[in-house]
């Protein structure tokens, strides 16, 4: 159970520019199509999410999610303090705290089942993007390498695929709908696969209200539902203790 909760918590926390331009020739339809770039994919995503002005104005985000695992209801509360590079993630079961992650002042720790463990430097590098609400705007600042990995189609849905490599060389793939521009899936070794569904407008920004998480630690995919989302709230230092 401890491993499952930790893996689930890591997955829920992960809600994160270089590319070659060219032309693709499709002999079946006899047409030329300009290949997308990292910039074009990110620009379309930011526009679809609410626009550059709104997204750039975000200082922090507070979110509450609800999910169920092995018949037990879990509440996950998170605070992403982009302005101060801080992160708080608390998982509760039946009103009791079962896991807590804190990142602040360049350090981090995980508290689970009464045991505390400091995050290593490599773990902090991998989790650094989670202190940003929309990390796509800050890949260069994060020191990440991003490449365009092509257009894929799954179950009739076409998506642009970006490969993100952090400072440790850890690879994460992000998928963005060719039609809407919104992010629809994340695939990484840390969190497994996260699907983003049921986008709704919250405070002028498009937010996925449902996530489906799958990885090797879970016997079946887990659904998480966003209950509340608030932006640019007054935060206190005590919240990150």
C-alpha positions in Angstrom: 0.0 0.0 0.0 2.8 2.4 0.9 4.4 2.0 -2.5 1.1 2.3 -4.3 0.2 5.6 -2.5 3.7 7.0 -3.1 3.5 6.1 -6.8 0.0 7.5 -7.1 1.1 10.7 -5.3 4.0 11.1 -7.7 1.7 10.6 -10.7 -0.8 13.2 -9.5 2.0 15.7 -9.0 3.0 15.5 -12.5 0.3 17.4 -14.2 5.6 19.8 -17.6 13.1 24.6 -27.4 14.5 23.0 -30.1 13.1 21.3 -33.2 13.8 20.9 -36.9 11.4 22.5 -39.4 10.6 20.7 -42.6 8.0 19.4 -45.0 6.4 16.0 -45.1 5.3 14.5 -48.4 2.3 12.1 -48.3 2.3 10.1 -51.5 -1.2 8.7 -50.7 -2.8 12.2 -50.8 -0.1 13.9 -52.8 0.3 16.8 -50.5 3.0 18.7 -48.6 2.5 19.4 -45.0 4.9 21.6 -42.9 6.1 19.7 -39.9 5.3 21.2 -36.5 7.9 22.5 -34.1 8.2 22.6 -30.3 7.4 26.3 -30.5 4.3 25.9 -32.6 2.9 23.1 -30.4 3.6 25.0 -27.1 2.2 28.3 -28.6 -1.0 26.5 -29.6 -1.3 24.9 -26.2 -0.9 28.2 -24.3 -3.4 29.9 -26.6 -5.9 27.0 -26.1 -5.3 27.1 -22.3 -6.3 30.7 -22.0 -3.8 32.8 -23.8 -0.3 34.0 -23.1 -1.4 37.0 -21.0 -3.5 34.9 -18.6 -1.0 32.1 -18.3 1.9 34.4 -17.8 0.0 36.2 -15.0 -0.3 33.0 -12.9 1.7 33.2 -9.6 0.3 30.1 -7.9 -2.4 27.5 -8.0 -4.3 25.6 -5.3 -6.0 22.4 -6.3 -8.0 19.6 -4.6 -8.5 16.2 -6.2 -10.5 13.2 -5.3 -9.7 9.6 -6.2 -10.3 6.0 -5.0 -7.8 3.2 -4.7 -8.5 -0.3 -3.5 -12.0 0.9 -2.4 -10.6 3.7 -0.3 -11.3 7.4 -1.0 -8.2 9.7 -1.2 -8.2 13.5 -1.1 -5.1 15.1 -2.7 -4.5 18.8 -1.9 -1.7 20.6 -3.8 -0.2 24.1 -3.8 2.0 25.1 -6.7 3.8 28.3 -5.7 5.4 29.3 -9.0 6.4 32.7 -7.8 8.7 31.3 -5.1 9.5 27.9 -6.5 7.6 26.0 -3.8 5.4 22.9 -3.9 3.1 21.3 -1.4 1.3 18.0 -2.0 -0.8 16.3 0.7 -2.7 13.0 0.4 -5.4 12.2 3.0 -7.4 9.1 3.6 -10.4 9.1 5.9 -9.3 12.5 7.2 -5.8 11.3 8.1 -2.6 12.4 6.3 -0.9 9.5 4.6 1.7 11.3 2.4 3.1 14.8 2.1 5.7 16.3 -0.3 7.3 19.7 0.2 9.7 21.5 -2.0 11.1 24.9 -1.0 14.4 26.8 -0.8 16.0 24.4 -3.2 15.3 21.4 -0.9 12.5 18.8 -0.7 11.2 16.0 1.5 8.5 13.3 1.4 6.7 12.2 4.5 4.8 9.0 4.2 3.4 6.7 6.9 5.2 8.7 9.6 8.6 8.4 7.9 10.5 11.3 6.4 12.9 11.1 3.5 14.8 14.0 1.9 14.7 14.3 -1.8 18.0 13.8 -3.6 19.5 16.4 -5.9 18.5 14.3 -8.9 15.0 13.9 -7.6 14.7 17.7 -7.2 15.9 18.2 -10.8 13.3 15.8 -12.0 10.5 17.4 -9.9 11.5 21.0 -10.5 9.0 21.5 -13.3 6.2 20.7 -10.8 6.8 24.1 -9.1 5.4 25.6 -12.3 1.7 25.6 -13.2 2.5 25.7 -17.0 6.1 24.6 -17.2 5.9 24.7 -21.0 6.7 28.4 -20.8 9.8 27.9 -18.7 11.6 24.9 -20.3 14.7 27.0 -21.1 14.8 28.4 -17.5 14.5 24.9 -16.2 17.4 23.7 -18.3 15.3 21.1 -20.1 15.9 19.9 -23.6 12.8 19.6 -25.6 12.4 18.1 -29.1 9.5 17.5 -31.4 9.0 13.7 -31.7 6.3 13.6 -34.4 2.6 13.3 -35.0 0.9 10.2 -33.6 -2.6 8.9 -33.9 -4.4 6.7 -31.3 -8.0 5.7 -31.4 -8.6 8.3 -34.2 -7.1 11.2 -32.2 -4.0 12.8 -33.6 -1.5 14.4 -31.3 1.8 16.1 -31.4 4.5 14.4 -29.3 7.2 16.3 -27.4 10.2 14.7 -25.8 11.4 16.5 -22.6 14.7 15.6 -21.0 15.5 17.1 -17.6 19.0 17.8 -16.1 19.3 14.1 -15.2 18.5 12.9 -18.7 15.1 11.6 -17.5 12.7 11.4 -20.4 9.1 12.5 -20.4 6.7 12.5 -23.4 3.9 15.1 -23.6 1.1 14.7 -26.1 -1.0 17.7 -27.4 -4.1 17.4 -29.5 -3.6 18.4 -33.0 -7.2 19.6 -33.2 -7.6 21.6 -29.9 -4.0 22.2 -28.9 -4.6 21.0 -25.3 -2.4 18.5 -23.5 -4.0 15.1 -23.6 -1.4 12.7 -22.2 1.9 12.5 -20.3 4.1 9.3 -20.4 7.1 9.0 -18.1 9.0 6.4 -16.1 8.2 8.1 -12.8 4.5 8.5 -13.1 3.5 6.0 -15.9 0.8 7.3 -18.1 -1.5 10.2 -17.2 -4.4 11.1 -19.5 -6.1 14.6 -19.2 -9.8 14.6 -19.9 -12.9 16.7 -19.6 -11.4 20.2 -19.9 -13.4 23.0 -18.3 -12.9 26.7 -18.0 -11.8 27.8 -14.5 -11.1 31.5 -13.9 -10.5 31.9 -17.6 -8.1 29.0 -18.0 -8.8 25.5 -19.5 -8.2 22.8 -16.9 -8.6 19.0 -17.2 -11.2 18.0 -14.5 -10.4 14.3 -14.9 -7.2 12.4 -15.0 -6.7 8.7 -15.7 -3.4 7.3 -14.3 -1.9 4.0 -15.2 1.5 2.4 -14.1 3.0 -0.9 -13.2 2.3 -0.4 -9.5 -1.4 -0.2 -10.0 -3.6 -3.3 -10.8 -5.9 -1.1 -12.9 -6.1 2.5 -14.1 -7.0 5.1 -11.5 -9.4 8.0 -12.1 -8.8 11.3 -10.3 -11.3 14.1 -10.4 -10.5 17.8 -9.7 -12.9 19.3 -7.2 -11.5 22.8 -6.8 -9.0 25.1 -8.5 -7.9 28.5 -7.4 -5.2 30.8 -8.8 -3.1 33.6 -7.3 -4.2 33.1 -3.7 -2.4 34.6 -0.7 0.0 31.9 0.5 1.8 31.7 3.9 5.1 30.2 4.8 3.4 28.0 7.4 1.7 26.1 4.5 5.0 24.7 3.4 6.1 23.5 6.9 
